[in-house]
Amino acid sequence: MSAATLVALCTAQGLTVTCAESCTGGMVAAAITDVAGSSAVFERGFVTYSNVAKTEMLGVAPATLEAHGAVSEEVAAQMASGAQTAAGAQIAVAITGIAGPGGSEFKPEGRVCFGIIGPNTKLSTETVEFGALGRAQVRQAARDHAIGLLLAAAQAA
């Protein structure tokens, strides 16, 4: 599940990729663009840390944020769909979560919600409970998981 594998596969298939990131703050985009030749596949990335950014840049509905909170599969789905549309990319991943420290009884530290959509992959979401690993480790785990989701969507294309 490496970014280099993702770039190679997408290059071979002529696919473009985008990402919408909250708690990872651009780590997925950085991992992809660290790979030589990534300009052939990486369209753009969105770092939408605030709710306002999620709404303005990705079209996340304020009502969705109000009803479910930023750390939710509903928001991750709208982030992924909005990123795919805004970037005109075939594959989009979205990440929103609580890297820590902190969290709550209802949304604990280490909870990260993902959205993924591809040319032959319907929009889907999932929540991963990474646990209270520490901020840096949760962010790295979320980055790696997102790259895995992108790779799976590219393989399905």
GROMACS elastic network, one bead per residue, 0.5 to 0.9 nm:
[ bonds ]
;  ai    aj funct       b0    kb
    1     4     6  0.85580   500
    1     5     6  0.69466   500
    1     6     6  0.76554   500
    1   144     6  0.73320   500
    1   145     6  0.83405   500
    1   147     6  0.65893   500
    1   148     6  0.52371   500
    1   149     6  0.89203   500
    1   151     6  0.70636   500
    2     5     6  0.52634   500
    2     6     6  0.64170   500
    2     7     6  0.87788   500
    2    31     6  0.87509   500
    2    32     6  0.88332   500
    2   144     6  0.78369   500
    2   147     6  0.69234   500
    2   148     6  0.75638   500
    2   151     6  0.83833   500
    3     7     6  0.61183   500
    3     8     6  0.85480   500
    3    28     6  0.86954   500
    3    31     6  0.61945   500
    3    32     6  0.52312   500
    3    33     6  0.85260   500
    3    34     6  0.83316   500
    3    35     6  0.69960   500
    3   144     6  0.87614   500
    3   147     6  0.64721   500
    3   148     6  0.86479   500
    3   151     6  0.83718   500
    4     7     6  0.51314   500
    4     8     6  0.61266   500
    4     9     6  0.85716   500
    4    31     6  0.87629   500
    4    32     6  0.72835   500
    4    34     6  0.86501   500
    4    35     6  0.58316   500
    4    36     6  0.82960   500
    4    38     6  0.84810   500
    5     8     6  0.51432   500
    5     9     6  0.61014   500
    5    10     6  0.85230   500
    5   151     6  0.77793   500
    6     9     6  0.52378   500
    6    10     6  0.60459   500
    6    11     6  0.83936   500
    6    32     6  0.80196   500
    6   147     6  0.75428   500
    6   148     6  0.84873   500
    6   150     6  0.72850   500
    6   151     6  0.53746   500
    6   154     6  0.75527   500
    7    10     6  0.52176   500
    7    11     6  0.59038   500
    7    12     6  0.85037   500
    7    32     6  0.71667   500
    7    35     6  0.73416   500
    7    36     6  0.87019   500
    7    37     6  0.74739   500
    7    38     6  0.58574   500
    7    40     6  0.82510   500
    7    41     6  0.66076   500
    7    42     6  0.82250   500
    7   151     6  0.88939   500
    8    11     6  0.51415   500
    8    12     6  0.61761   500
    8    13     6  0.86743   500
    8    37     6  0.84664   500
    8    38     6  0.84600   500
    9    12     6  0.51684   500
    9    13     6  0.62354   500
    9    14     6  0.84640   500
    9    15     6  0.83142   500
    9   151     6  0.79970   500
    9   154     6  0.70172   500
    9   155     6  0.76521   500
   10    13     6  0.50659   500
   10    14     6  0.57011   500
   10    16     6  0.67137   500
   10    17     6  0.80685   500
   10    40     6  0.85033   500
   10    41     6  0.62645   500
   10   151     6  0.85343   500
   10   154     6  0.64194   500
   10   155     6  0.87124   500
   11    14     6  0.51047   500
   11    15     6  0.63944   500
   11    16     6  0.81530   500
   11    37     6  0.84327   500
   11    38     6  0.82054   500
   11    40     6  0.64592   500
   11    41     6  0.61240   500
   12    15     6  0.79417   500
   13   154     6  0.82064   500
   13   157     6  0.81208   500
   14    40     6  0.82588   500
   14    41     6  0.74158   500
   15    40     6  0.86274   500
   15    41     6  0.61312   500
   15    42     6  0.88455   500
   15    89     6  0.76444   500
   15    90     6  0.61541   500
   15    91     6  0.74719   500
   15   119     6  0.88710   500
   15   154     6  0.75344   500
   15   157     6  0.85478   500
   16    40     6  0.75798   500
   16    42     6  0.57286   500
   16    43     6  0.61751   500
   16    88     6  0.83173   500
   16    90     6  0.54256   500
   16    91     6  0.63282   500
   16    92     6  0.87382   500
   17    41     6  0.58877   500
   17    43     6  0.58856   500
   17    44     6  0.76337   500
   17    45     6  0.87370   500
   17    84     6  0.82063   500
   17    87     6  0.84912   500
   17    88     6  0.88830   500
   17    89     6  0.53625   500
   17    90     6  0.61844   500
   17    92     6  0.58265   500
   17    93     6  0.82759   500
   17   118     6  0.89421   500
   17   150     6  0.79565   500
   18    29     6  0.79584   500
   18    41     6  0.87186   500
   18    42     6  0.61524   500
   18    43     6  0.57460   500
   18    44     6  0.54229   500
   18    45     6  0.54317   500
   18    46     6  0.79505   500
   18    80     6  0.87466   500
   18    83     6  0.66830   500
   18    84     6  0.66464   500
   18    87     6  0.66832   500
   18    88     6  0.85470   500
   18    89     6  0.61171   500
   18    90     6  0.81217   500
   18    91     6  0.63664   500
   18    93     6  0.67381   500
   18    94     6  0.88620   500
   19    26     6  0.84917   500
   19    28     6  0.72346   500
   19    29     6  0.68276   500
   19    42     6  0.89706   500
   19    43     6  0.89853   500
   19    44     6  0.72241   500
   19    46     6  0.61573   500
   19    47     6  0.83337   500
   19    79     6  0.88268   500
   19    80     6  0.72970   500
   19    83     6  0.65860   500
   19    84     6  0.80735   500
   19    91     6  0.83872   500
   19    92     6  0.53460   500
   19    94     6  0.57385   500
   19    95     6  0.81388   500
   19   146     6  0.89107   500
   20    26     6  0.82469   500
   20    28     6  0.89176   500
   20    29     6  0.89152   500
   20    45     6  0.59977   500
   20    47     6  0.59790   500
   20    48     6  0.68096   500
   20    54     6  0.87985   500
   20    58     6  0.81559   500
   20    76     6  0.87147   500
   20    79     6  0.62215   500
   20    80     6  0.64255   500
   20    82     6  0.85471   500
   20    83     6  0.60546   500
   20    84     6  0.89654   500
   20    92     6  0.75465   500
   20    93     6  0.62525   500
   20    95     6  0.63980   500
   20    96     6  0.86214   500
   21    24     6  0.58063   500
   21    25     6  0.57650   500
   21    26     6  0.60507   500
   21    27     6  0.80854   500
   21    28     6  0.76919   500
   21    29     6  0.86120   500
   21    45     6  0.77137   500
   21    46     6  0.60676   500
   21    48     6  0.59581   500
   21    49     6  0.72830   500
   21    79     6  0.84769   500
   21    93     6  0.82001   500
   21    94     6  0.56940   500
   21    96     6  0.65252   500
   22    25     6  0.54418   500
   22    26     6  0.78092   500
   22    46     6  0.84670   500
   22    47     6  0.58364   500
   22    48     6  0.52003   500
   22    50     6  0.77288   500
   22    54     6  0.86565   500
   22    94     6  0.80317   500
   22    95     6  0.58918   500
   22    97     6  0.71479   500
   23    26     6  0.85288   500
   23    47     6  0.87740   500
   23    48     6  0.87309   500
   23    49     6  0.67764   500
   23    95     6  0.69075   500
   23    96     6  0.55606   500
   23    97     6  0.55252   500
   23    98     6  0.65805   500
   23    99     6  0.62516   500
   23   112     6  0.82811   500
   23   139     6  0.68203   500
   23   142     6  0.85741   500
   24    27     6  0.54206   500
   24    28     6  0.72409   500
   24    47     6  0.83055   500
   24    49     6  0.88652   500
   24    95     6  0.72537   500
   24    96     6  0.78590   500
   24    97     6  0.83979   500
   24    99     6  0.81224   500
   24   138     6  0.87216   500
   24   139     6  0.52838   500
   24   140     6  0.77323   500
   24   142     6  0.71041   500
   24   143     6  0.66627   500
   25    28     6  0.82034   500
   25    29     6  0.89208   500
   25    46     6  0.87856   500
   25    47     6  0.56448   500
   25    48     6  0.77747   500
   25    49     6  0.70158   500
   25   139     6  0.86371   500
   26    29     6  0.52365   500
   26    30     6  0.60957   500
   26    31     6  0.86352   500
   26    45     6  0.73437   500
   26    46     6  0.74832   500
   26    47     6  0.58046   500
   26   143     6  0.89734   500
   27    31     6  0.60556   500
   27    32     6  0.86223   500
   27   139     6  0.79719   500
   27   140     6  0.78719   500
   27   143     6  0.62170   500
   28    31     6  0.51166   500
   28    32     6  0.62915   500
   28    33     6  0.85837   500
   28    45     6  0.85306   500
   28   142     6  0.87336   500
   28   143     6  0.53347   500
   28   144     6  0.78317   500
   28   146     6  0.72200   500
   28   147     6  0.69838   500
   29    32     6  0.52600   500
   29    33     6  0.60407   500
   29    34     6  0.84570   500
   29    42     6  0.81145   500
   29    44     6  0.78432   500
   29    45     6  0.59843   500
   29    46     6  0.85562   500
   30    33     6  0.51393   500
   30    34     6  0.59215   500
   30    35     6  0.89154   500
   31    34     6  0.52647   500
   31    35     6  0.72077   500
   31   143     6  0.82373   500
   31   147     6  0.86466   500
   32    35     6  0.57182   500
   32    36     6  0.88987   500
   32    38     6  0.64701   500
   32    42     6  0.73781   500
   32   147     6  0.84450   500
   33    36     6  0.72568   500
   33    37     6  0.81781   500
   33    38     6  0.54742   500
   33    39     6  0.72601   500
   33    42     6  0.73046   500
   34    38     6  0.76376   500
   35    38     6  0.56058   500
   35    39     6  0.88929   500
   36    39     6  0.79157   500
   37    40     6  0.59859   500
   37    41     6  0.79676   500
   38    41     6  0.54614   500
   38    42     6  0.57673   500
   39    42     6  0.53974   500
   39    43     6  0.73188   500
   40    43     6  0.80643   500
   41    89     6  0.88345   500
   42    45     6  0.80852   500
   42    89     6  0.84017   500
   43    87     6  0.64479   500
   43    88     6  0.79662   500
   43    89     6  0.65851   500
   44    83     6  0.89549   500
   44    87     6  0.64761   500
   44    89     6  0.86623   500
   45    83     6  0.80037   500
   45    87     6  0.82004   500
   46    54     6  0.89838   500
   46    57     6  0.76771   500
   46    58     6  0.82712   500
   46    83     6  0.73217   500
   47    50     6  0.89126   500
   47    53     6  0.80902   500
   47    54     6  0.86277   500
   48    51     6  0.73587   500
   48    52     6  0.80690   500
   48    54     6  0.52180   500
   48    55     6  0.87427   500
   48    57     6  0.74997   500
   48    58     6  0.82736   500
   48    79     6  0.89746   500
   49    52     6  0.84623   500
   49    53     6  0.66575   500
   49    54     6  0.73333   500
   49    96     6  0.85186   500
   50    53     6  0.52131   500
   50    54     6  0.64226   500
   50    55     6  0.87805   500
   50    70     6  0.87330   500
   51    55     6  0.62466   500
   51    56     6  0.85968   500
   51    60     6  0.84271   500
   51    62     6  0.81177   500
   51    65     6  0.74589   500
   51    70     6  0.69369   500
   52    55     6  0.51269   500
   52    56     6  0.59723   500
   52    57     6  0.82848   500
   52    62     6  0.85950   500
   53    56     6  0.50737   500
   53    57     6  0.55386   500
   53    58     6  0.74694   500
   53    59     6  0.89007   500
   53    60     6  0.88974   500
   54    57     6  0.56619   500
   54    58     6  0.53217   500
   54    59     6  0.65815   500
   54    60     6  0.55986   500
   54    61     6  0.84994   500
   54    70     6  0.88435   500
   54    75     6  0.87129   500
   54    78     6  0.89545   500
   54    79     6  0.69637   500
   55    58     6  0.56623   500
   55    61     6  0.61422   500
   55    62     6  0.66815   500
   55    65     6  0.89588   500
   55    79     6  0.88285   500
   56    59     6  0.58298   500
   56    60     6  0.76455   500
   57    60     6  0.82016   500
   57    82     6  0.78690   500
   57    83     6  0.80948   500
   57    86     6  0.80283   500
   58    78     6  0.74425   500
   58    79     6  0.57196   500
   58    80     6  0.81232   500
   58    81     6  0.79000   500
   58    83     6  0.57313   500
   58    84     6  0.89620   500
   58    85     6  0.84498   500
   58    86     6  0.71078   500
   59    62     6  0.87806   500
   59    78     6  0.72346   500
   59    79     6  0.74363   500
   59    81     6  0.88029   500
   59    82     6  0.57997   500
   59    83     6  0.86961   500
   60    63     6  0.85528   500
   60    64     6  0.71489   500
   60    65     6  0.75445   500
   60    75     6  0.66811   500
   60    76     6  0.89199   500
   60    77     6  0.89056   500
   60    78     6  0.54181   500
   60    79     6  0.62159   500
   60    82     6  0.72620   500
   61    64     6  0.52105   500
   61    65     6  0.66060   500
   61    66     6  0.87457   500
   61    75     6  0.83070   500
   61    78     6  0.78700   500
   62    65     6  0.50735   500
   62    66     6  0.61114   500
   62    67     6  0.85615   500
   63    67     6  0.59882   500
   63    68     6  0.84235   500
   64    67     6  0.51457   500
   64    68     6  0.58379   500
   64    69     6  0.72224   500
   64    70     6  0.83791   500
   64    74     6  0.69571   500
   64    75     6  0.65922   500
   64    78     6  0.88390   500
   65    68     6  0.54550   500
   65    70     6  0.54843   500
   65    71     6  0.86331   500
   65    72     6  0.84985   500
   65    74     6  0.83978   500
   65    75     6  0.66386   500
   66    69     6  0.56737   500
   66    70     6  0.81896   500
   68    71     6  0.75608   500
   68    72     6  0.60434   500
   68    73     6  0.84573   500
   68    74     6  0.70326   500
   68    75     6  0.75578   500
   69    72     6  0.60974   500
   69    74     6  0.87321   500
   69    75     6  0.75483   500
   70    73     6  0.87898   500
   70    74     6  0.86090   500
   70    75     6  0.60262   500
   70    76     6  0.81183   500
   70    96     6  0.68917   500
   70    97     6  0.77525   500
   71    74     6  0.85310   500
   71    75     6  0.69789   500
   71    76     6  0.76785   500
   71    95     6  0.88646   500
   71    96     6  0.54503   500
   71    97     6  0.50711   500
   71    98     6  0.71887   500
   71   107     6  0.77586   500
   71   111     6  0.79282   500
   71   112     6  0.70182   500
   71   113     6  0.63963   500
   72    75     6  0.53934   500
   72    76     6  0.62930   500
   72    77     6  0.86923   500
   72    96     6  0.73643   500
   72    97     6  0.78540   500
   72   112     6  0.81409   500
   72   113     6  0.58799   500
   72   114     6  0.85335   500
   72   127     6  0.79233   500
   73    77     6  0.60015   500
   73    78     6  0.86173   500
   73    96     6  0.85158   500
   73   112     6  0.89594   500
   73   113     6  0.54860   500
   73   114     6  0.66620   500
   73   115     6  0.70372   500
   73   124     6  0.88278   500
   73   125     6  0.57246   500
   73   126     6  0.64343   500
   73   127     6  0.68494   500
   74    77     6  0.52490   500
   74    78     6  0.65034   500
   74    79     6  0.87221   500
   74   113     6  0.88991   500
   74   115     6  0.87036   500
   74   125     6  0.79961   500
   75    78     6  0.51498   500
   75    79     6  0.60488   500
   75    80     6  0.86278   500
   75    94     6  0.89942   500
   75    96     6  0.79089   500
   75   113     6  0.84732   500
   75   115     6  0.84891   500
   76    80     6  0.61664   500
   76    81     6  0.85989   500
   76    93     6  0.85564   500
   76    94     6  0.56037   500
   76    95     6  0.62437   500
   76    96     6  0.63125   500
   76   113     6  0.61704   500
   76   114     6  0.55283   500
   76   116     6  0.84359   500
   76   125     6  0.69573   500
   76   126     6  0.87263   500
   77    80     6  0.52637   500
   77    81     6  0.61907   500
   77    82     6  0.84377   500
   77    93     6  0.89481   500
   77    94     6  0.73630   500
   77   114     6  0.75216   500
   77   116     6  0.73972   500
   77   117     6  0.86757   500
   77   123     6  0.69444   500
   77   124     6  0.69513   500
   77   125     6  0.62363   500
   78    81     6  0.51341   500
   78    82     6  0.58247   500
   78    83     6  0.83716   500
   78    94     6  0.85894   500
   78   115     6  0.80153   500
   79    82     6  0.51134   500
   79    83     6  0.59967   500
   79    84     6  0.85485   500
   79    92     6  0.89444   500
   79    93     6  0.81378   500
   79    94     6  0.57388   500
   79    95     6  0.80853   500
   79    96     6  0.88677   500
   79   115     6  0.73526   500
   80    83     6  0.51716   500
   80    84     6  0.61590   500
   80    85     6  0.86384   500
   80    91     6  0.88415   500
   80    92     6  0.55204   500
   80    93     6  0.53295   500
   80    95     6  0.83482   500
   80   114     6  0.83909   500
   80   115     6  0.54874   500
   80   116     6  0.60545   500
   80   117     6  0.67180   500
   80   123     6  0.79299   500
   81    84     6  0.52083   500
   81    85     6  0.62593   500
   81    86     6  0.86066   500
   81    92     6  0.73055   500
   81    93     6  0.85879   500
   81    94     6  0.85960   500
   81   115     6  0.82657   500
   81   116     6  0.82160   500
   81   117     6  0.71313   500
   81   123     6  0.74985   500
   82    85     6  0.51914   500
   82    86     6  0.59816   500
   82    87     6  0.84107   500
   82    92     6  0.88831   500
   83    86     6  0.51084   500
   83    87     6  0.58421   500
   83    88     6  0.80157   500
   83    89     6  0.81052   500
   83    92     6  0.63991   500
   83    93     6  0.79927   500
   83    94     6  0.79679   500
   84    87     6  0.54055   500
   84    88     6  0.56216   500
   84    89     6  0.52993   500
   84    90     6  0.67311   500
   84    91     6  0.65999   500
   84    92     6  0.52699   500
   84    93     6  0.83272   500
   84   117     6  0.78169   500
   84   118     6  0.86796   500
   85    88     6  0.51556   500
   85    89     6  0.71650   500
   85    90     6  0.89691   500
   86    89     6  0.81172   500
   87    90     6  0.88497   500
   87    92     6  0.88847   500
   88    91     6  0.89940   500
   89    92     6  0.69075   500
   89   118     6  0.87376   500
   90   117     6  0.79709   500
   90   118     6  0.56100   500
   90   119     6  0.54963   500
   91   116     6  0.74859   500
   91   117     6  0.56433   500
   91   119     6  0.65517   500
   91   121     6  0.86992   500
   91   150     6  0.69966   500
   91   153     6  0.69988   500
   91   154     6  0.74052   500
   92   115     6  0.79767   500
   92   116     6  0.57487   500
   92   117     6  0.54228   500
   92   118     6  0.65250   500
   92   150     6  0.72971   500
   92   153     6  0.89329   500
   93   114     6  0.70461   500
   93   115     6  0.55279   500
   93   117     6  0.66356   500
   93   118     6  0.87842   500
   93   146     6  0.66298   500
   93   147     6  0.84280   500
   93   149     6  0.73904   500
   93   150     6  0.65972   500
   94   113     6  0.80377   500
   94   114     6  0.53979   500
   94   116     6  0.64726   500
   94   146     6  0.77449   500
   95   112     6  0.68665   500
   95   113     6  0.58581   500
   95   115     6  0.67321   500
   95   142     6  0.75544   500
   95   143     6  0.84544   500
   95   146     6  0.74282   500
   96   111     6  0.86929   500
   96   112     6  0.57345   500
   96   113     6  0.53412   500
   96   114     6  0.66412   500
   96   115     6  0.89303   500
   97   107     6  0.88796   500
   97   109     6  0.82774   500
   97   110     6  0.71906   500
   97   111     6  0.55721   500
   97   113     6  0.58356   500
   97   114     6  0.85388   500
   97   142     6  0.87496   500
   98   101     6  0.80031   500
   98   102     6  0.78016   500
   98   103     6  0.65330   500
   98   107     6  0.76778   500
   98   108     6  0.71636   500
   98   109     6  0.52464   500
   98   110     6  0.55511   500
   98   111     6  0.56016   500
   98   112     6  0.62824   500
   98   135     6  0.85000   500
   98   138     6  0.83523   500
   98   139     6  0.89912   500
   99   102     6  0.81340   500
   99   103     6  0.84740   500
   99   109     6  0.59546   500
   99   110     6  0.53583   500
   99   111     6  0.73951   500
   99   112     6  0.77890   500
   99   132     6  0.81738   500
   99   133     6  0.86832   500
   99   134     6  0.71984   500
   99   136     6  0.75664   500
   99   137     6  0.82766   500
   99   138     6  0.54501   500
   99   139     6  0.60957   500
   99   142     6  0.89853   500
  100   103     6  0.65853   500
  100   108     6  0.86387   500
  100   109     6  0.52465   500
  100   110     6  0.67844   500
  100   132     6  0.73919   500
  100   133     6  0.86657   500
  100   134     6  0.64175   500
  100   136     6  0.87060   500
  100   138     6  0.79707   500
  101   109     6  0.65840   500
  101   110     6  0.88638   500
  101   132     6  0.79118   500
  101   134     6  0.67783   500
  101   135     6  0.62507   500
  102   108     6  0.73121   500
  102   109     6  0.56620   500
  102   132     6  0.87101   500
  103   106     6  0.80228   500
  103   107     6  0.57288   500
  103   110     6  0.81716   500
  103   111     6  0.87010   500
  104   109     6  0.73378   500
  105   108     6  0.59816   500
  107   110     6  0.86301   500
  107   111     6  0.66853   500
  108   111     6  0.59277   500
  108   129     6  0.83544   500
  108   131     6  0.77282   500
  108   132     6  0.80057   500
  109   112     6  0.87017   500
  109   129     6  0.83312   500
  109   130     6  0.81752   500
  109   131     6  0.62251   500
  109   132     6  0.53982   500
  109   133     6  0.83890   500
  109   134     6  0.84480   500
  109   135     6  0.86422   500
  109   138     6  0.86728   500
  110   128     6  0.79969   500
  110   129     6  0.56397   500
  110   132     6  0.52998   500
  110   133     6  0.70008   500
  110   134     6  0.79927   500
  110   135     6  0.80893   500
  110   138     6  0.58783   500
  110   139     6  0.86780   500
  111   127     6  0.68955   500
  111   128     6  0.58933   500
  111   130     6  0.61216   500
  111   131     6  0.68497   500
  111   132     6  0.87636   500
  111   138     6  0.85935   500
  112   126     6  0.84442   500
  112   127     6  0.56608   500
  112   128     6  0.54006   500
  112   129     6  0.64681   500
  112   130     6  0.74735   500
  112   138     6  0.85120   500
  112   142     6  0.70325   500
  113   125     6  0.71456   500
  113   126     6  0.57637   500
  113   128     6  0.63799   500
  113   129     6  0.87860   500
  114   124     6  0.82941   500
  114   125     6  0.54265   500
  114   126     6  0.53823   500
  114   127     6  0.62459   500
  114   128     6  0.80170   500
  114   142     6  0.87181   500
  114   145     6  0.88567   500
  114   146     6  0.73758   500
  114   149     6  0.88222   500
  115   123     6  0.69511   500
  115   124     6  0.57249   500
  115   126     6  0.67430   500
  115   146     6  0.88455   500
  115   149     6  0.88361   500
  116   121     6  0.79752   500
  116   122     6  0.79844   500
  116   123     6  0.56826   500
  116   124     6  0.55944   500
  116   125     6  0.64248   500
  116   126     6  0.88913   500
  116   146     6  0.84625   500
  116   149     6  0.67763   500
  116   150     6  0.72888   500
  116   153     6  0.77250   500
  117   120     6  0.81584   500
  117   121     6  0.55728   500
  117   122     6  0.56546   500
  117   124     6  0.66243   500
  117   125     6  0.89937   500
  117   150     6  0.85013   500
  117   153     6  0.71682   500
  118   122     6  0.66353   500
  118   123     6  0.73991   500
  118   150     6  0.82194   500
  118   153     6  0.55029   500
  118   154     6  0.72074   500
  118   156     6  0.81755   500
  118   157     6  0.72590   500
  119   122     6  0.78212   500
  119   153     6  0.78340   500
  119   154     6  0.83057   500
  119   156     6  0.82775   500
  119   157     6  0.59925   500
  120   153     6  0.74731   500
  120   154     6  0.86798   500
  120   156     6  0.62173   500
  120   157     6  0.52706   500
  121   124     6  0.80290   500
  121   153     6  0.61903   500
  121   154     6  0.89425   500
  121   156     6  0.69263   500
  121   157     6  0.75651   500
  128   131     6  0.88373   500
  128   142     6  0.85493   500
  129   132     6  0.88711   500
  130   133     6  0.70593   500
  130   137     6  0.89078   500
  130   138     6  0.63866   500
  130   141     6  0.74902   500
  130   142     6  0.82306   500
  131   134     6  0.83633   500
  131   138     6  0.77129   500
  132   135     6  0.79644   500
  132   137     6  0.88736   500
  132   138     6  0.76296   500
  133   136     6  0.80335   500
  133   137     6  0.57571   500
  133   138     6  0.59948   500
  134   137     6  0.54887   500
  134   138     6  0.61390   500
  134   139     6  0.86362   500
  135   138     6  0.53341   500
  135   139     6  0.62210   500
  135   140     6  0.86777   500
  136   139     6  0.52213   500
  136   140     6  0.61838   500
  136   141     6  0.86096   500
  137   140     6  0.50584   500
  137   141     6  0.60107   500
  137   142     6  0.84499   500
  138   141     6  0.51040   500
  138   142     6  0.60499   500
  138   143     6  0.85415   500
  139   142     6  0.50853   500
  139   143     6  0.61234   500
  139   144     6  0.86527   500
  140   143     6  0.50285   500
  140   144     6  0.61895   500
  140   145     6  0.85540   500
  141   144     6  0.51559   500
  141   145     6  0.60883   500
  141   146     6  0.85663   500
  142   145     6  0.50624   500
  142   146     6  0.60842   500
  142   147     6  0.86356   500
  143   146     6  0.51848   500
  143   147     6  0.63204   500
  143   148     6  0.87113   500
  144   147     6  0.51636   500
  144   148     6  0.62926   500
  144   149     6  0.87703   500
  145   148     6  0.50071   500
  145   149     6  0.63112   500
  145   150     6  0.87498   500
  146   150     6  0.62433   500
  146   151     6  0.85754   500
  147   150     6  0.50343   500
  147   151     6  0.61174   500
  147   152     6  0.86290   500
  148   151     6  0.50294   500
  148   152     6  0.61875   500
  148   153     6  0.86467   500
  149   152     6  0.51317   500
  149   153     6  0.62399   500
  149   154     6  0.86323   500
  150   153     6  0.51305   500
  150   154     6  0.61723   500
  150   155     6  0.86196   500
  151   154     6  0.50313   500
  151   155     6  0.61144   500
  151   156     6  0.86093   500
  152   155     6  0.50392   500
  152   156     6  0.62196   500
  152   157     6  0.87673   500
  153   156     6  0.50941   500
  153   157     6  0.63920   500
  154   157     6  0.51525   500
